[in-house]
Amino acid sequence: MRLALRVLPTADLGPSGLRGLRGLLEAAFTDGYDDGSWDHALGGLHVLAGPPEAPVGHAAVVLRRVLHGGVALRTGYVESVAVHPDRQRHGLGAALMAEVERLIRGGYQIGALGAADRAAALYRRRGWQVWTGPLGGLTPDGVVPTPDERGAVHVLPVGIDLDPSTPLVCDWRDGELW
């Protein structure tokens, strides 16, 4: 059975939708889903499979600025891609990402995400590119290298050329930068 996907801003989820979404994310991320990750997923657009109060799939696109070659790029940053454990391996993750990619191509200069090892193959199959150049984060103390993220950060160029020998620097946020 193919579930219809819907796109909602965080403001339209309502209290029951937020509870349902948090429940899905906690069920899907068996190694733990913390408040920092939750905060990163809010404030943008949510692609949902199933009703907001009981979703079985989710991906968020939030606006971030990523510096590349001295330019602050409008970036659709992908957060909290999750499929309920009972629904995994049936194409729902790919369907969620197809809608995420449509949103990114329609409103951003690039897409970016930090991928866990278990999900990286999905993104690469869909054309996301592993960033091979230097990575950093713009912190209150200036630009700080983030070498531990090497191999995890993926980008989806949208009508611009990216030079992977040039550093890619994400904007500041609490918790994990990428």
N, C-alpha and C positions, 0 to 999 in steps of 0.2 A: 504494500500500500504506500503510495507516494503522498507525503504530507505537503500541504501548501505552506509556503514560507510567507512571513509577513515582516515588514520593516517598521519599527517603531522607535521614536526617540525615547530616551530614558523617562522624560516627563510623562509620557503616555502609558507607562507600565503600571503605575499605581501601586499601592501597598501590596496587594495580593500578587501582582506580577513580579514585583521585586522579591518577595518571599519565594515564589515559585522558581524564579531564575537563580537565586542563591542556592536553593535546594538542588537544582540540576547541577550547578557548578561544583558543589560539594560532593555530589554523587559521582560525577565524571572525573574529577581530579582526586584520585584515590590516594595520592601522596600528599594531599592537603591543599586547601584553598583558603588563603588568609585574607584579612581585611584590606591589606595593601593591594592585592590583586583585584579584589572587589571594587575598590575605589578607582582603579585604572580602567575598569570596564564601563564605568558610568559616565554620563554626560554627552554621549554621542548617539549613534544609531545602533539598534539591536536587530539582527536578523534572527528570527525565531521560527522554529518548527514546532507546531503544536500551540495550544492556547498559552497566553502569557502566564497564567497562574499555574500551569503544569507543562512547561515546555520539555521537549525531548532533544532539542538541538538549539544551539545558540552560537553566535559570533557577533562581536561588537566592532564598530569602526569609530574611532575617536580622532579628533583633529590634534595633530602635534606638529611641531616645527623641527625639521631635521636640516642641519647645515651641511652643505656639500659645495666645495669650491667657493666658499665665501657667500653663498646664497642660502637664505632660509626658505626651504621648500615646504609648501603646504602638503602635509603628509597624512594620508589615511592610515592610521596605525591600528592594526588588528589585535584585539584583545579577547581572551576568554572563549576561544573556540572549543566547544564541548558538545559531545553527543552522549546521551544517557547510555550507560554500559549495556543495557538490554537492546539498544538500537544500533550499536556500532557495527562496522564492517558491512553496511548495506547501502553505501553511497550517500548517506545523509551529510557527512562532512564535506564531500565534494559539492553537493547542492548548496550548502551554506556558503562555501567559498566562492562559488559561481556568482551568487548574489552580492557578496562582499566585493568581489572584483568589479562587478558592474557599478557599484556605488563609488569605488575608488576611481575607476576610469572616468566617471561622470563628474567628479568634484575635486579631485586632488592631482597634484603633480607627480607624486609617487605613492606607492603603498609600501608599508614596512611592517615587520613583525619579528618577535623573538620566538623561535620555535624550540619546543622540547624535542629531544631526540626521537621520541616515538611518533611525532607528528611531522617531522621534517620532510619525509618522503612524499607525503601528500602535497605539500607546498611546492616542492621541486617538480613533481609531475604536472602541476598546474602552471608552470612557467615562472614561479618565483625563483629569484637568483640569490644564492648565498653570497653575502658581502665578503669579499676576500681582502679588502683593504683595511686600513686602520679604523678602529672604532673609538668613540669617546662620548662623554656626556658633559653637557654644559651645566656646571654646578655653581652654587654660590661662591665657590673658591676658584672659579675659572674652568677651563676645559680639562677634564681628567680622562686619561686613557681607560678604556674598558676592555682589556685584552681577553678577559675570561669569557666574553661574549662571542669571540671569534668562532665562526662556523654555525652560530645559532641565529644571527640576524639575517633575514631574507628581505629582499626588495622586489617591488614590481614597478618598473619604470612605466610612466604614462606620458608618452610623447616628448620625453627629454632624454638626452644622453647622459649617462652617469660614468664617471671615471673611477673604477675601483681602486686605483692607486692613490686617490685623494681620500683623506679622512671623511668619515661619515659621523656626525656628532648630533646626538639627540638632545632635546630640550630637558630641562630639569623637572623632576617630580620626585616625591618621596617614594621610598621602596626601591624596587628594581628599576633601573633606568631604561633598560631595553625590554 
